[in-house]
Amino acid sequence: MAIPDYQTAMLPLLKFLGDRKEHTRREIIDHLADEFNLSEEERKKLLPSGRQEVFVNRVSWARTYMKKAQLLEATRRACFKITDRGFEVLKKDPSRIDVKFLRQFEEFREFQSQRPKEDEREEVSESKTLEITPEEALESAYQRLRDNLANDILQQIKSCSPSLFETLVVELLVKMGYGGSRQDAGQAVGRSGDEGIDGIIKEDRLGLDVIYIQAKRWENAVGRPEVQKFAGALQGQRARKGILITTSSFTKDAQDYASKIESKIILIDGERLAQLMMDFNLGVSSLAVYEVKRIDTDYFTEE
């Protein structure tokens, strides 16, 4: 089944703690994953940031919300058990526990009153926003901003001059650790006169190996024939490694061919090129920086 939203996880979580015993965070997550019949892929699915599993994040927020309503409590680091109030709730056999259900408790209402702007947003599209955790909402918004910026970057690349495109590719590779200095990289890459770059760049600062580069602003998807020609160029240069960059995309045949040949060819399409420029701060500038923090339970643990 699909990964449940954090509200759907609330009642099963409370029922698991209904034995009135202390359970660890890991025990809770594993039990609920089994109860919801999650596959290995679903259990390991990550948030867009790649720093936490989606299911773990949702269970954590289910636990946090019920703690605010005093249905469960933390007994020590990463360990929890049901409270008397939580046990009384279970005895009433509710069909579902969600944010609306938790609002009957004054402590939870006080918790929500501290976040009036979020509550206002919930009134507008509550059925949608309450399906995801705050981290998921934040990361989803961040991903939309990133996708929009990637599209803007790609449009700029397609409209820039051949010389600027050449500079852009070289500077990106330098920022990624190739080519040594900008001056070294510039000398290593030569102009081809066809609105692209064809040349070599040092793989490391010492020049222990070189990488052959071809970068062109194609409009249509790059197919297998173009990759084959590039592979042939590598053989002609006695090069073992190459980077083929396009502002468009690669067909599946092209990708399959590149993955099977002896030479190591990395294919970078327009979308990945834009993503790399964002990751290595090339052609972009920071507008704002937000830090998401969580409590340091070690600090509050007394020996």
ChimeraX attribute file (.defattr): number of C-alpha atoms within 10 A of each C-alpha:
attribute: neighborCount
match mode: 1-to-1
recipient: residues
	/A:1	8
	/A:2	9
	/A:3	18
	/A:4	17
	/A:5	19
	/A:6	24
	/A:7	24
	/A:8	17
	/A:9	24
	/A:10	23
	/A:11	20
	/A:12	18
	/A:13	21
	/A:14	25
	/A:15	16
	/A:16	17
	/A:17	20
	/A:18	19
	/A:19	12
	/A:20	17
	/A:21	10
	/A:22	16
	/A:23	18
	/A:24	15
	/A:25	16
	/A:26	11
	/A:27	12
	/A:28	21
	/A:29	19
	/A:30	13
	/A:31	14
	/A:32	18
	/A:33	21
	/A:34	11
	/A:35	10
	/A:36	14
	/A:37	14
	/A:38	18
	/A:39	14
	/A:40	9
	/A:41	8
	/A:42	16
	/A:43	18
	/A:44	14
	/A:45	16
	/A:46	16
	/A:47	17
	/A:48	15
	/A:49	13
	/A:50	9
	/A:51	8
	/A:52	13
	/A:53	16
	/A:54	25
	/A:55	24
	/A:56	23
	/A:57	21
	/A:58	26
	/A:59	25
	/A:60	18
	/A:61	21
	/A:62	24
	/A:63	25
	/A:64	16
	/A:65	22
	/A:66	24
	/A:67	19
	/A:68	19
	/A:69	24
	/A:70	19
	/A:71	22
	/A:72	25
	/A:73	19
	/A:74	17
	/A:75	13
	/A:76	14
	/A:77	12
	/A:78	11
	/A:79	15
	/A:80	21
	/A:81	22
	/A:82	28
	/A:83	19
	/A:84	13
	/A:85	13
	/A:86	22
	/A:87	18
	/A:88	13
	/A:89	16
	/A:90	18
	/A:91	10
	/A:92	8
	/A:93	10
	/A:94	10
	/A:95	7
	/A:96	13
	/A:97	20
	/A:98	17
	/A:99	18
	/A:100	9
	/A:101	11
	/A:102	18
	/A:103	15
	/A:104	11
	/A:105	13
	/A:106	13
	/A:107	15
	/A:108	18
	/A:109	15
	/A:110	13
	/A:111	14
	/A:112	17
	/A:113	12
	/A:114	10
	/A:115	10
	/A:116	11
	/A:117	10
	/A:118	13
	/A:119	13
	/A:120	11
	/A:121	11
	/A:122	14
	/A:123	10
	/A:124	10
	/A:125	10
	/A:126	12
	/A:127	10
	/A:128	9
	/A:129	16
	/A:130	16
	/A:131	16
	/A:132	20
	/A:133	20
	/A:134	15
	/A:135	17
	/A:136	18
	/A:137	14
	/A:138	12
	/A:139	15
	/A:140	16
	/A:141	12
	/A:142	14
	/A:143	14
	/A:144	11
	/A:145	12
	/A:146	15
	/A:147	15
	/A:148	11
	/A:149	16
	/A:150	21
	/A:151	16
	/A:152	12
	/A:153	20
	/A:154	19
	/A:155	14
	/A:156	13
	/A:157	20
	/A:158	17
	/A:159	11
	/A:160	12
	/A:161	12
	/A:162	19
	/A:163	13
	/A:164	13
	/A:165	21
	/A:166	20
	/A:167	16
	/A:168	17
	/A:169	20
	/A:170	23
	/A:171	21
	/A:172	19
	/A:173	20
	/A:174	24
	/A:175	19
	/A:176	13
	/A:177	14
	/A:178	22
	/A:179	28
	/A:180	18
	/A:181	15
	/A:182	17
	/A:183	12
	/A:184	15
	/A:185	21
	/A:186	17
	/A:187	12
	/A:188	16
	/A:189	21
	/A:190	16
	/A:191	13
	/A:192	11
	/A:193	10
	/A:194	10
	/A:195	17
	/A:196	21
	/A:197	25
	/A:198	19
	/A:199	17
	/A:200	23
	/A:201	25
	/A:202	23
	/A:203	19
	/A:204	16
	/A:205	15
	/A:206	9
	/A:207	13
	/A:208	8
	/A:209	13
	/A:210	19
	/A:211	22
	/A:212	25
	/A:213	24
	/A:214	20
	/A:215	20
	/A:216	19
	/A:217	20
	/A:218	17
	/A:219	12
	/A:220	12
	/A:221	15
	/A:222	21
	/A:223	16
	/A:224	18
	/A:225	12
	/A:226	13
	/A:227	20
	/A:228	15
	/A:229	11
	/A:230	20
	/A:231	25
	/A:232	14
	/A:233	16
	/A:234	20
	/A:235	13
	/A:236	9
	/A:237	11
	/A:238	10
	/A:239	18
	/A:240	16
	/A:241	20
	/A:242	23
	/A:243	17
	/A:244	20
	/A:245	25
	/A:246	24
	/A:247	24
	/A:248	19
	/A:249	20
	/A:250	21
	/A:251	12
	/A:252	13
	/A:253	14
	/A:254	19
	/A:255	17
	/A:256	11
	/A:257	16
	/A:258	20
	/A:259	14
	/A:260	10
	/A:261	11
	/A:262	10
	/A:263	16
	/A:264	17
	/A:265	24
	/A:266	15
	/A:267	19
	/A:268	19
	/A:269	21
	/A:270	24
	/A:271	17
	/A:272	17
	/A:273	22
	/A:274	24
	/A:275	19
	/A:276	18
	/A:277	21
	/A:278	18
	/A:279	12
	/A:280	14
	/A:281	13
	/A:282	15
	/A:283	13
	/A:284	12
	/A:285	8
	/A:286	7
	/A:287	5
	/A:288	5
	/A:289	5
	/A:290	5
	/A:291	5
	/A:292	6
	/A:293	6
	/A:294	6
	/A:295	7
	/A:296	8
	/A:297	10
	/A:298	8
	/A:299	7
	/A:300	10
	/A:301	9
	/A:302	6
	/A:303	3
